[in-house]
Amino acid sequence: MKHYLMVEAHPSHPDRVDEFNEWYETTHIREVVALDGFLNATRLAPADESGGSYVTLYEIEGDPKEALHNVHAAAAAKQFDMSDSLSFGPVPKMRIMQVYSEYVKPQ
């Protein structure tokens, strides 16, 4: 069964969106995917001017609880190069999601 770690995050200020995205793309996403249990990641951005969350879907290989543990352990050990362009109010929201179904449009 396929699992994803879904993370909802926000820039710390509207003026720092570009800095937030640069840090996430060039630093943070690579640090997470380098951890045991992760295969790749897809980032999603709000498609309109309303703001809202940026969402990252990290594809998990193996036990999803172990992959999540690896993220928490790396954070606790300060192994991530964090940026103050990431908002902690609200705190990024993390959830393990499993693929319930996949549908491919017939040709």
PDB file as gemmi writes it, atoms N, CA and C in Angstrom:
CRYST1    1.000    1.000    1.000  90.00  90.00  90.00 P 1                      
ATOM      1  N   MET A   1       0.835  -1.176   0.000  1.00  0.00           N  
ATOM      2  CA  MET A   1       0.000   0.000   0.000  1.00  0.00           C  
ATOM      3  C   MET A   1       0.884   1.244   0.000  1.00  0.00           C  
ATOM      4  N   LYS A   2       0.549   2.211  -0.825  1.00  0.00           N  
ATOM      5  CA  LYS A   2       1.330   3.440  -0.962  1.00  0.00           C  
ATOM      6  C   LYS A   2       0.887   4.454   0.093  1.00  0.00           C  
ATOM      7  N   HIS A   3       1.892   5.119   0.704  1.00  0.00           N  
ATOM      8  CA  HIS A   3       1.639   6.149   1.712  1.00  0.00           C  
ATOM      9  C   HIS A   3       2.388   7.427   1.356  1.00  0.00           C  
ATOM     10  N   TYR A   4       1.849   8.540   1.846  1.00  0.00           N  
ATOM     11  CA  TYR A   4       2.475   9.847   1.699  1.00  0.00           C  
ATOM     12  C   TYR A   4       2.473  10.549   3.051  1.00  0.00           C  
ATOM     13  N   LEU A   5       3.506  11.341   3.286  1.00  0.00           N  
ATOM     14  CA  LEU A   5       3.491  12.301   4.371  1.00  0.00           C  
ATOM     15  C   LEU A   5       3.049  13.612   3.737  1.00  0.00           C  
ATOM     16  N   MET A   6       1.920  14.138   4.190  1.00  0.00           N  
ATOM     17  CA  MET A   6       1.396  15.397   3.674  1.00  0.00           C  
ATOM     18  C   MET A   6       1.736  16.490   4.686  1.00  0.00           C  
ATOM     19  N   VAL A   7       2.409  17.528   4.219  1.00  0.00           N  
ATOM     20  CA  VAL A   7       2.802  18.637   5.086  1.00  0.00           C  
ATOM     21  C   VAL A   7       2.191  19.921   4.533  1.00  0.00           C  
ATOM     22  N   GLU A   8       1.443  20.621   5.392  1.00  0.00           N  
ATOM     23  CA  GLU A   8       0.898  21.932   5.052  1.00  0.00           C  
ATOM     24  C   GLU A   8       1.747  22.973   5.772  1.00  0.00           C  
ATOM     25  N   ALA A   9       2.279  23.918   5.014  1.00  0.00           N  
ATOM     26  CA  ALA A   9       3.146  24.939   5.597  1.00  0.00           C  
ATOM     27  C   ALA A   9       2.831  26.301   4.974  1.00  0.00           C  
ATOM     28  N   HIS A  10       3.256  27.353   5.678  1.00  0.00           N  
ATOM     29  CA  HIS A  10       3.021  28.730   5.235  1.00  0.00           C  
ATOM     30  C   HIS A  10       4.318  29.524   5.347  1.00  0.00           C  
ATOM     31  N   PRO A  11       4.500  30.506   4.457  1.00  0.00           N  
ATOM     32  CA  PRO A  11       5.598  31.444   4.661  1.00  0.00           C  
ATOM     33  C   PRO A  11       5.325  32.302   5.896  1.00  0.00           C  
ATOM     34  N   SER A  12       6.371  32.774   6.527  1.00  0.00           N  
ATOM     35  CA  SER A  12       6.217  33.562   7.756  1.00  0.00           C  
ATOM     36  C   SER A  12       5.605  34.941   7.502  1.00  0.00           C  
ATOM     37  N   HIS A  13       5.693  35.420   6.277  1.00  0.00           N  
ATOM     38  CA  HIS A  13       5.120  36.727   5.930  1.00  0.00           C  
ATOM     39  C   HIS A  13       4.883  36.742   4.421  1.00  0.00           C  
ATOM     40  N   PRO A  14       3.829  37.409   3.952  1.00  0.00           N  
ATOM     41  CA  PRO A  14       3.570  37.466   2.507  1.00  0.00           C  
ATOM     42  C   PRO A  14       4.747  38.014   1.690  1.00  0.00           C  
ATOM     43  N   ASP A  15       5.549  38.883   2.280  1.00  0.00           N  
ATOM     44  CA  ASP A  15       6.709  39.437   1.582  1.00  0.00           C  
ATOM     45  C   ASP A  15       7.851  38.428   1.451  1.00  0.00           C  
ATOM     46  N   ARG A  16       7.730  37.272   2.111  1.00  0.00           N  
ATOM     47  CA  ARG A  16       8.828  36.296   2.122  1.00  0.00           C  
ATOM     48  C   ARG A  16       8.491  35.026   1.355  1.00  0.00           C  
ATOM     49  N   VAL A  17       7.457  35.075   0.515  1.00  0.00           N  
ATOM     50  CA  VAL A  17       7.043  33.889  -0.239  1.00  0.00           C  
ATOM     51  C   VAL A  17       8.173  33.359  -1.108  1.00  0.00           C  
ATOM     52  N   ASP A  18       8.852  34.226  -1.830  1.00  0.00           N  
ATOM     53  CA  ASP A  18       9.937  33.771  -2.712  1.00  0.00           C  
ATOM     54  C   ASP A  18      11.068  33.131  -1.910  1.00  0.00           C  
ATOM     55  N   GLU A  19      11.426  33.743  -0.800  1.00  0.00           N  
ATOM     56  CA  GLU A  19      12.480  33.191   0.063  1.00  0.00           C  
ATOM     57  C   GLU A  19      12.059  31.836   0.630  1.00  0.00           C  
ATOM     58  N   PHE A  20      10.804  31.741   1.075  1.00  0.00           N  
ATOM     59  CA  PHE A  20      10.252  30.484   1.590  1.00  0.00           C  
ATOM     60  C   PHE A  20      10.337  29.377   0.535  1.00  0.00           C  
ATOM     61  N   ASN A  21       9.896  29.685  -0.678  1.00  0.00           N  
ATOM     62  CA  ASN A  21       9.913  28.682  -1.742  1.00  0.00           C  
ATOM     63  C   ASN A  21      11.336  28.283  -2.133  1.00  0.00           C  
ATOM     64  N   GLU A  22      12.231  29.237  -2.188  1.00  0.00           N  
ATOM     65  CA  GLU A  22      13.628  28.936  -2.514  1.00  0.00           C  
ATOM     66  C   GLU A  22      14.236  28.009  -1.463  1.00  0.00           C  
ATOM     67  N   TRP A  23      14.034  28.326  -0.190  1.00  0.00           N  
ATOM     68  CA  TRP A  23      14.555  27.476   0.886  1.00  0.00           C  
ATOM     69  C   TRP A  23      13.928  26.083   0.819  1.00  0.00           C  
ATOM     70  N   TYR A  24      12.603  26.023   0.641  1.00  0.00           N  
ATOM     71  CA  TYR A  24      11.926  24.726   0.631  1.00  0.00           C  
ATOM     72  C   TYR A  24      12.453  23.867  -0.511  1.00  0.00           C  
ATOM     73  N   GLU A  25      12.589  24.446  -1.711  1.00  0.00           N  
ATOM     74  CA  GLU A  25      13.001  23.695  -2.894  1.00  0.00           C  
ATOM     75  C   GLU A  25      14.472  23.277  -2.864  1.00  0.00           C  
ATOM     76  N   THR A  26      15.336  24.184  -2.456  1.00  0.00           N  
ATOM     77  CA  THR A  26      16.772  23.902  -2.569  1.00  0.00           C  
ATOM     78  C   THR A  26      17.372  23.278  -1.316  1.00  0.00           C  
ATOM     79  N   THR A  27      16.670  23.378  -0.196  1.00  0.00           N  
ATOM     80  CA  THR A  27      17.230  22.872   1.061  1.00  0.00           C  
ATOM     81  C   THR A  27      16.318  21.844   1.723  1.00  0.00           C  
ATOM     82  N   HIS A  28      15.162  22.290   2.184  1.00  0.00           N  
ATOM     83  CA  HIS A  28      14.356  21.454   3.076  1.00  0.00           C  
ATOM     84  C   HIS A  28      13.826  20.178   2.420  1.00  0.00           C  
ATOM     85  N   ILE A  29      13.274  20.288   1.243  1.00  0.00           N  
ATOM     86  CA  ILE A  29      12.701  19.117   0.598  1.00  0.00           C  
ATOM     87  C   ILE A  29      13.779  18.045   0.362  1.00  0.00           C  
ATOM     88  N   ARG A  30      14.974  18.482   0.044  1.00  0.00           N  
ATOM     89  CA  ARG A  30      16.086  17.545  -0.194  1.00  0.00           C  
ATOM     90  C   ARG A  30      16.525  16.873   1.111  1.00  0.00           C  
ATOM     91  N   GLU A  31      16.507  17.635   2.208  1.00  0.00           N  
ATOM     92  CA  GLU A  31      16.882  17.058   3.507  1.00  0.00           C  
ATOM     93  C   GLU A  31      15.885  15.977   3.920  1.00  0.00           C  
ATOM     94  N   VAL A  32      14.607  16.222   3.718  1.00  0.00           N  
ATOM     95  CA  VAL A  32      13.592  15.229   4.103  1.00  0.00           C  
ATOM     96  C   VAL A  32      13.684  13.994   3.220  1.00  0.00           C  
ATOM     97  N   VAL A  33      13.758  14.182   1.910  1.00  0.00           N  
ATOM     98  CA  VAL A  33      13.802  13.031   1.000  1.00  0.00           C  
ATOM     99  C   VAL A  33      15.073  12.196   1.207  1.00  0.00           C  
ATOM    100  N   ALA A  34      16.131  12.809   1.720  1.00  0.00           N  
ATOM    101  CA  ALA A  34      17.365  12.067   1.998  1.00  0.00           C  
ATOM    102  C   ALA A  34      17.223  11.120   3.194  1.00  0.00           C  
ATOM    103  N   LEU A  35      16.205  11.316   4.024  1.00  0.00           N  
ATOM    104  CA  LEU A  35      15.995  10.447   5.187  1.00  0.00           C  
ATOM    105  C   LEU A  35      15.527   9.066   4.742  1.00  0.00           C  
ATOM    106  N   ASP A  36      15.852   8.059   5.554  1.00  0.00           N  
ATOM    107  CA  ASP A  36      15.366   6.712   5.280  1.00  0.00           C  
ATOM    108  C   ASP A  36      13.845   6.710   5.264  1.00  0.00           C  
ATOM    109  N   GLY A  37      13.281   6.032   4.274  1.00  0.00           N  
ATOM    110  CA  GLY A  37      11.846   5.873   4.190  1.00  0.00           C  
ATOM    111  C   GLY A  37      11.162   6.790   3.193  1.00  0.00           C  
ATOM    112  N   PHE A  38      11.911   7.688   2.554  1.00  0.00           N  
ATOM    113  CA  PHE A  38      11.298   8.611   1.598  1.00  0.00           C  
ATOM    114  C   PHE A  38      11.833   8.383   0.198  1.00  0.00           C  
ATOM    115  N   LEU A  39      10.932   8.464  -0.787  1.00  0.00           N  
ATOM    116  CA  LEU A  39      11.305   8.245  -2.186  1.00  0.00           C  
ATOM    117  C   LEU A  39      11.426   9.544  -2.977  1.00  0.00           C  
ATOM    118  N   ASN A  40      10.434  10.412  -2.854  1.00  0.00           N  
ATOM    119  CA  ASN A  40      10.406  11.653  -3.622  1.00  0.00           C  
ATOM    120  C   ASN A  40       9.381  12.587  -3.000  1.00  0.00           C  
ATOM    121  N   ALA A  41       9.210  13.745  -3.616  1.00  0.00           N  
ATOM    122  CA  ALA A  41       8.256  14.717  -3.081  1.00  0.00           C  
ATOM    123  C   ALA A  41       7.656  15.538  -4.213  1.00  0.00           C  
ATOM    124  N   THR A  42       6.434  15.988  -3.969  1.00  0.00           N  
ATOM    125  CA  THR A  42       5.726  16.881  -4.874  1.00  0.00           C  
ATOM    126  C   THR A  42       5.222  18.060  -4.056  1.00  0.00           C  
ATOM    127  N   ARG A  43       5.489  19.278  -4.539  1.00  0.00           N  
ATOM    128  CA  ARG A  43       4.999  20.473  -3.842  1.00  0.00           C  
ATOM    129  C   ARG A  43       3.830  21.062  -4.603  1.00  0.00           C  
ATOM    130  N   LEU A  44       2.863  21.527  -3.846  1.00  0.00           N  
ATOM    131  CA  LEU A  44       1.681  22.181  -4.397  1.00  0.00           C  
ATOM    132  C   LEU A  44       1.587  23.581  -3.800  1.00  0.00           C  
ATOM    133  N   ALA A  45       1.210  24.539  -4.639  1.00  0.00           N  
ATOM    134  CA  ALA A  45       1.087  25.928  -4.194  1.00  0.00           C  
ATOM    135  C   ALA A  45      -0.335  26.406  -4.436  1.00  0.00           C  
ATOM    136  N   PRO A  46      -0.782  27.373  -3.641  1.00  0.00           N  
ATOM    137  CA  PRO A  46      -2.100  27.949  -3.903  1.00  0.00           C  
ATOM    138  C   PRO A  46      -2.157  28.483  -5.342  1.00  0.00           C  
ATOM    139  N   ALA A  47      -3.250  28.207  -6.029  1.00  0.00           N  
ATOM    140  CA  ALA A  47      -3.374  28.589  -7.440  1.00  0.00           C  
ATOM    141  C   ALA A  47      -3.991  29.963  -7.624  1.00  0.00           C  
ATOM    142  N   ASP A  48      -4.374  30.616  -6.550  1.00  0.00           N  
ATOM    143  CA  ASP A  48      -4.970  31.942  -6.661  1.00  0.00           C  
ATOM    144  C   ASP A  48      -4.343  32.873  -5.634  1.00  0.00           C  
ATOM    145  N   GLU A  49      -4.829  34.063  -5.584  1.00  0.00           N  
ATOM    146  CA  GLU A  49      -4.262  35.091  -4.711  1.00  0.00           C  
ATOM    147  C   GLU A  49      -4.751  35.024  -3.265  1.00  0.00           C  
ATOM    148  N   SER A  50      -5.546  34.006  -2.928  1.00  0.00           N  
ATOM    149  CA  SER A  50      -6.122  33.944  -1.585  1.00  0.00           C  
ATOM    150  C   SER A  50      -5.115  33.512  -0.522  1.00  0.00           C  
ATOM    151  N   GLY A  51      -3.917  33.170  -0.938  1.00  0.00           N  
ATOM    152  CA  GLY A  51      -2.931  32.686   0.031  1.00  0.00           C  
ATOM    153  C   GLY A  51      -3.188  31.234   0.332  1.00  0.00           C  
ATOM    154  N   GLY A  52      -3.176  30.879   1.568  1.00  0.00           N  
ATOM    155  CA  GLY A  52      -3.422  29.493   1.934  1.00  0.00           C  
ATOM    156  C   GLY A  52      -2.137  28.703   2.075  1.00  0.00           C  
ATOM    157  N   SER A  53      -2.308  27.435   2.336  1.00  0.00           N  
ATOM    158  CA  SER A  53      -1.185  26.547   2.602  1.00  0.00           C  
ATOM    159  C   SER A  53      -0.461  26.131   1.329  1.00  0.00           C  
ATOM    160  N   TYR A  54       0.832  25.932   1.474  1.00  0.00           N  
ATOM    161  CA  TYR A  54       1.614  25.187   0.500  1.00  0.00           C  
ATOM    162  C   TYR A  54       1.593  23.756   1.012  1.00  0.00           C  
ATOM    163  N   VAL A  55       1.449  22.804   0.128  1.00  0.00           N  
ATOM    164  CA  VAL A  55       1.353  21.399   0.524  1.00  0.00           C  
ATOM    165  C   VAL A  55       2.485  20.634  -0.147  1.00  0.00           C  
ATOM    166  N   THR A  56       3.168  19.810   0.634  1.00  0.00           N  
ATOM    167  CA  THR A  56       4.179  18.919   0.094  1.00  0.00           C  
ATOM    168  C   THR A  56       3.741  17.495   0.362  1.00  0.00           C  
ATOM    169  N   LEU A  57       3.796  16.673  -0.673  1.00  0.00           N  
ATOM    170  CA  LEU A  57       3.485  15.252  -0.557  1.00  0.00           C  
ATOM    171  C   LEU A  57       4.791  14.485  -0.697  1.00  0.00           C  
ATOM    172  N   TYR A  58       5.220  13.877   0.394  1.00  0.00           N  
ATOM    173  CA  TYR A  58       6.435  13.068   0.394  1.00  0.00           C  
ATOM    174  C   TYR A  58       6.025  11.607   0.252  1.00  0.00           C  
ATOM    175  N   GLU A  59       6.454  10.958  -0.823  1.00  0.00           N  
ATOM    176  CA  GLU A  59       6.125   9.547  -1.014  1.00  0.00           C  
ATOM    177  C   GLU A  59       7.001   8.698  -0.092  1.00  0.00           C  
ATOM    178  N   ILE A  60       6.350   7.790   0.612  1.00  0.00           N  
ATOM    179  CA  ILE A  60       7.019   6.966   1.617  1.00  0.00           C  
ATOM    180  C   ILE A  60       7.243   5.563   1.083  1.00  0.00           C  
ATOM    181  N   GLU A  61       8.396   5.032   1.416  1.00  0.00           N  
ATOM    182  CA  GLU A  61       8.732   3.644   1.099  1.00  0.00           C  
ATOM    183  C   GLU A  61       8.834   2.890   2.422  1.00  0.00           C  
ATOM    184  N   GLY A  62       8.064   1.827   2.564  1.00  0.00           N  
ATOM    185  CA  GLY A  62       8.125   1.040   3.795  1.00  0.00           C  
ATOM    186  C   GLY A  62       7.127   1.534   4.827  1.00  0.00           C  
ATOM    187  N   ASP A  63       7.498   1.389   6.099  1.00  0.00           N  
ATOM    188  CA  ASP A  63       6.628   1.700   7.231  1.00  0.00           C  
ATOM    189  C   ASP A  63       6.454   3.217   7.380  1.00  0.00           C  
ATOM    190  N   PRO A  64       5.230   3.727   7.209  1.00  0.00           N  
ATOM    191  CA  PRO A  64       5.030   5.175   7.297  1.00  0.00           C  
ATOM    192  C   PRO A  64       5.308   5.741   8.689  1.00  0.00           C  
ATOM    193  N   LYS A  65       5.045   4.969   9.728  1.00  0.00           N  
ATOM    194  CA  LYS A  65       5.328   5.452  11.085  1.00  0.00           C  
ATOM    195  C   LYS A  65       6.828   5.610  11.307  1.00  0.00           C  
ATOM    196  N   GLU A  66       7.615   4.727  10.722  1.00  0.00           N  
ATOM    197  CA  GLU A  66       9.066   4.822  10.830  1.00  0.00           C  
ATOM    198  C   GLU A  66       9.582   6.050  10.074  1.00  0.00           C  
ATOM    199  N   ALA A  67       9.029   6.312   8.901  1.00  0.00           N  
ATOM    200  CA  ALA A  67       9.427   7.491   8.128  1.00  0.00           C  
ATOM    201  C   ALA A  67       9.110   8.767   8.910  1.00  0.00           C  
ATOM    202  N   LEU A  68       7.920   8.832   9.496  1.00  0.00           N  
ATOM    203  CA  LEU A  68       7.545  10.005  10.299  1.00  0.00           C  
ATOM    204  C   LEU A  68       8.469  10.136  11.515  1.00  0.00           C  
ATOM    205  N   HIS A  69       8.788   9.017  12.143  1.00  0.00           N  
ATOM    206  CA  HIS A  69       9.735   9.028  13.269  1.00  0.00           C  
ATOM    207  C   HIS A  69      11.077   9.618  12.827  1.00  0.00           C  
ATOM    208  N   ASN A  70      11.529   9.257  11.621  1.00  0.00           N  
ATOM    209  CA  ASN A  70      12.805   9.768  11.118  1.00  0.00           C  
ATOM    210  C   ASN A  70      12.780  11.285  10.953  1.00  0.00           C  
ATOM    211  N   VAL A  71      11.643  11.823  10.526  1.00  0.00           N  
ATOM    212  CA  VAL A  71      11.506  13.281  10.403  1.00  0.00           C  
ATOM    213  C   VAL A  71      11.584  13.936  11.778  1.00  0.00           C  
ATOM    214  N   HIS A  72      10.838  13.400  12.731  1.00  0.00           N  
ATOM    215  CA  HIS A  72      10.850  13.974  14.080  1.00  0.00           C  
ATOM    216  C   HIS A  72      12.237  13.866  14.721  1.00  0.00           C  
ATOM    217  N   ALA A  73      12.903  12.733  14.518  1.00  0.00           N  
ATOM    218  CA  ALA A  73      14.248  12.552  15.091  1.00  0.00           C  
ATOM    219  C   ALA A  73      15.239  13.529  14.475  1.00  0.00           C  
ATOM    220  N   ALA A  74      15.178  13.723  13.158  1.00  0.00           N  
ATOM    221  CA  ALA A  74      16.084  14.661  12.492  1.00  0.00           C  
ATOM    222  C   ALA A  74      15.820  16.087  12.972  1.00  0.00           C  
ATOM    223  N   ALA A  75      14.553  16.435  13.156  1.00  0.00           N  
ATOM    224  CA  ALA A  75      14.216  17.778  13.654  1.00  0.00           C  
ATOM    225  C   ALA A  75      14.727  17.970  15.085  1.00  0.00           C  
ATOM    226  N   ALA A  76      14.517  16.963  15.921  1.00  0.00           N  
ATOM    227  CA  ALA A  76      14.968  17.052  17.322  1.00  0.00           C  
ATOM    228  C   ALA A  76      16.481  17.158  17.417  1.00  0.00           C  
ATOM    229  N   ALA A  77      17.191  16.496  16.497  1.00  0.00           N  
ATOM    230  CA  ALA A  77      18.656  16.531  16.485  1.00  0.00           C  
ATOM    231  C   ALA A  77      19.190  17.763  15.743  1.00  0.00           C  
ATOM    232  N   LYS A  78      18.269  18.641  15.316  1.00  0.00           N  
ATOM    233  CA  LYS A  78      18.625  19.870  14.591  1.00  0.00           C  
ATOM    234  C   LYS A  78      19.437  19.567  13.338  1.00  0.00           C  
ATOM    235  N   GLN A  79      19.035  18.497  12.627  1.00  0.00           N  
ATOM    236  CA  GLN A  79      19.712  18.110  11.389  1.00  0.00           C  
ATOM    237  C   GLN A  79      19.174  18.867  10.175  1.00  0.00           C  
ATOM    238  N   PHE A  80      18.072  19.579  10.327  1.00  0.00           N  
ATOM    239  CA  PHE A  80      17.511  20.351   9.233  1.00  0.00           C  
ATOM    240  C   PHE A  80      18.041  21.780   9.289  1.00  0.00           C  
ATOM    241  N   ASP A  81      18.370  22.322   8.130  1.00  0.00           N  
ATOM    242  CA  ASP A  81      18.783  23.717   8.014  1.00  0.00           C  
ATOM    243  C   ASP A  81      17.505  24.548   7.870  1.00  0.00           C  
ATOM    244  N   MET A  82      16.954  24.958   8.996  1.00  0.00           N  
ATOM    245  CA  MET A  82      15.665  25.639   9.007  1.00  0.00           C  
ATOM    246  C   MET A  82      15.807  27.109   8.606  1.00  0.00           C  
ATOM    247  N   SER A  83      14.695  27.683   8.173  1.00  0.00           N  
ATOM    248  CA  SER A  83      14.658  29.085   7.760  1.00  0.00           C  
ATOM    249  C   SER A  83      13.545  29.804   8.512  1.00  0.00           C  
ATOM    250  N   ASP A  84      13.791  31.051   8.880  1.00  0.00           N  
ATOM    251  CA  ASP A  84      12.729  31.810   9.529  1.00  0.00           C  
ATOM    252  C   ASP A  84      11.705  32.330   8.514  1.00  0.00           C  
ATOM    253  N   SER A  85      11.853  31.940   7.250  1.00  0.00           N  
ATOM    254  CA  SER A  85      10.822  32.236   6.258  1.00  0.00           C  
ATOM    255  C   SER A  85       9.657  31.245   6.364  1.00  0.00           C  
ATOM    256  N   LEU A  86       9.832  30.181   7.156  1.00  0.00           N  
ATOM    257  CA  LEU A  86       8.779  29.207   7.444  1.00  0.00           C  
ATOM    258  C   LEU A  86       8.015  29.671   8.676  1.00  0.00           C  
ATOM    259  N   SER A  87       6.700  29.716   8.567  1.00  0.00           N  
ATOM    260  CA  SER A  87       5.868  30.138   9.686  1.00  0.00           C  
ATOM    261  C   SER A  87       5.686  29.015  10.700  1.00  0.00           C  
ATOM    262  N   PHE A  88       5.769  29.378  11.976  1.00  0.00           N  
ATOM    263  CA  PHE A  88       5.421  28.441  13.048  1.00  0.00           C  
ATOM    264  C   PHE A  88       4.173  28.916  13.771  1.00  0.00           C  
ATOM    265  N   GLY A  89       3.434  29.798  13.157  1.00  0.00           N  
ATOM    266  CA  GLY A  89       2.149  30.265  13.663  1.00  0.00           C  
ATOM    267  C   GLY A  89       1.225  30.496  12.477  1.00  0.00           C  
ATOM    268  N   PRO A  90       0.574  29.481  11.959  1.00  0.00           N  
ATOM    269  CA  PRO A  90       0.414  28.142  12.524  1.00  0.00           C  
ATOM    270  C   PRO A  90       1.623  27.236  12.257  1.00  0.00           C  
ATOM    271  N   VAL A  91       1.772  26.260  13.126  1.00  0.00           N  
ATOM    272  CA  VAL A  91       2.816  25.247  12.983  1.00  0.00           C  
ATOM    273  C   VAL A  91       2.503  24.400  11.754  1.00  0.00           C  
ATOM    274  N   PRO A  92       3.524  24.018  10.970  1.00  0.00           N  
ATOM    275  CA  PRO A  92       3.255  23.131   9.837  1.00  0.00           C  
ATOM    276  C   PRO A  92       2.498  21.875  10.296  1.00  0.00           C  
ATOM    277  N   LYS A  93       1.505  21.496   9.524  1.00  0.00           N  
ATOM    278  CA  LYS A  93       0.664  20.349   9.855  1.00  0.00           C  
ATOM    279  C   LYS A  93       1.139  19.141   9.045  1.00  0.00           C  
ATOM    280  N   MET A  94       1.401  18.025   9.742  1.00  0.00           N  
ATOM    281  CA  MET A  94       1.868  16.810   9.084  1.00  0.00           C  
ATOM    282  C   MET A  94       0.863  15.684   9.322  1.00  0.00           C  
ATOM    283  N   ARG A  95       0.561  14.958   8.245  1.00  0.00           N  
ATOM    284  CA  ARG A  95      -0.346  13.807   8.344  1.00  0.00           C  
ATOM    285  C   ARG A  95       0.146  12.702   7.417  1.00  0.00           C  
ATOM    286  N   ILE A  96       0.082  11.479   7.905  1.00  0.00           N  
ATOM    287  CA  ILE A  96       0.340  10.331   7.047  1.00  0.00           C  
ATOM    288  C   ILE A  96      -0.961  10.003   6.331  1.00  0.00           C  
ATOM    289  N   MET A  97      -0.884   9.886   5.017  1.00  0.00           N  
ATOM    290  CA  MET A  97      -2.046   9.550   4.203  1.00  0.00           C  
ATOM    291  C   MET A  97      -1.741   8.273   3.423  1.00  0.00           C  
ATOM    292  N   GLN A  98      -2.738   7.411   3.300  1.00  0.00           N  
ATOM    293  CA  GLN A  98      -2.553   6.223   2.472  1.00  0.00           C  
ATOM    294  C   GLN A  98      -3.395   6.377   1.209  1.00  0.00           C  
ATOM    295  N   VAL A  99      -2.906   5.803   0.131  1.00  0.00           N  
ATOM    296  CA  VAL A  99      -3.656   5.867  -1.113  1.00  0.00           C  
ATOM    297  C   VAL A  99      -4.856   4.947  -0.974  1.00  0.00           C  
ATOM    298  N   TYR A 100      -6.006   5.537  -1.099  1.00  0.00           N  
ATOM    299  CA  TYR A 100      -7.257   4.783  -1.005  1.00  0.00           C  
ATOM    300  C   TYR A 100      -7.588   4.174  -2.352  1.00  0.00           C  
ATOM    301  N   SER A 101      -7.422   4.960  -3.390  1.00  0.00           N  
ATOM    302  CA  SER A 101      -7.619   4.452  -4.744  1.00  0.00           C  
ATOM    303  C   SER A 101      -6.916   5.374  -5.719  1.00  0.00           C  
ATOM    304  N   GLU A 102      -6.665   4.878  -6.881  1.00  0.00           N  
ATOM    305  CA  GLU A 102      -6.091   5.677  -7.973  1.00  0.00           C  
ATOM    306  C   GLU A 102      -6.945   5.416  -9.205  1.00  0.00           C  
ATOM    307  N   TYR A 103      -7.241   6.451  -9.926  1.00  0.00           N  
ATOM    308  CA  TYR A 103      -8.032   6.326 -11.135  1.00  0.00           C  
ATOM    309  C   TYR A 103      -7.269   6.975 -12.268  1.00  0.00           C  
ATOM    310  N   VAL A 104      -7.136   6.257 -13.361  1.00  0.00           N  
ATOM    311  CA  VAL A 104      -6.482   6.775 -14.551  1.00  0.00           C  
ATOM    312  C   VAL A 104      -7.531   6.864 -15.647  1.00  0.00           C  
ATOM    313  N   LYS A 105      -7.625   8.025 -16.231  1.00  0.00           N  
ATOM    314  CA  LYS A 105      -8.607   8.242 -17.295  1.00  0.00           C  
ATOM    315  C   LYS A 105      -8.320   7.293 -18.455  1.00  0.00           C  
ATOM    316  N   PRO A 106      -9.326   6.561 -18.916  1.00  0.00           N  
ATOM    317  CA  PRO A 106      -9.118   5.634 -20.026  1.00  0.00           C  
ATOM    318  C   PRO A 106      -8.715   6.387 -21.301  1.00  0.00           C  
ATOM    319  N   GLN A 107      -7.909   5.756 -22.104  1.00  0.00           N  
ATOM    320  CA  GLN A 107      -7.474   6.359 -23.382  1.00  0.00           C  
ATOM    321  C   GLN A 107      -8.561   6.268 -24.422  1.00  0.00           C  
TER     322      GLN A 107                                                      
END                                                                             
